[in-house]
Amino acid sequence: MSELSGTDSGPEGQTWTGLYDGPLPVEAASAWAVLPSCGAVVTFSGTARDHSVGRDGVSRLEYEAYEEQVVPRLEEIAAAARVRWPDLGRIALLHRMGVVPITESAVVVAVSSPHRAEAFEAARYCIDTLKETVPIWKREDWSEGSSWGLEPQHITDVTP
């Protein structure tokens, strides 16, 4: 695992963000999110799949990013989640760059909370907001071509 940028506050902090150029630490992020005060941990791992809308035979995914903006945006998402759900424990937001082989994780979100409803809601908010606000782009290679996405992505601001 090689981290490109980010704050790996790991066991000492409450937020772990990062941009990686190799396999993501999925299990480590999930384990790190566990706290004695939290009865729920929700971990979402977005894995590379072999198809997309209208695209069978996807053989390769590749991600590029505006690296200087990724970690600040991830930290902003975590902060906004804490405004919405003040009792959240730990939040991990990690994304992979470069080529991501089919079945490997491209993004990981792990959230802990005293209760499951908030953990599920916050994890969903984090992944959905990440997709909308973080300047990361995906290229797909499939049986009939390649493209940097199906339609243009307009990056928006994080809103709590």
Summary of the structure (lengths in Angstrom):
residues: 160
radius of gyration: 15.6
end to end distance: 31.2
largest distance: 50.6
contacts: 525
relative contact order: 0.24
helix: 29%
strand: 35%
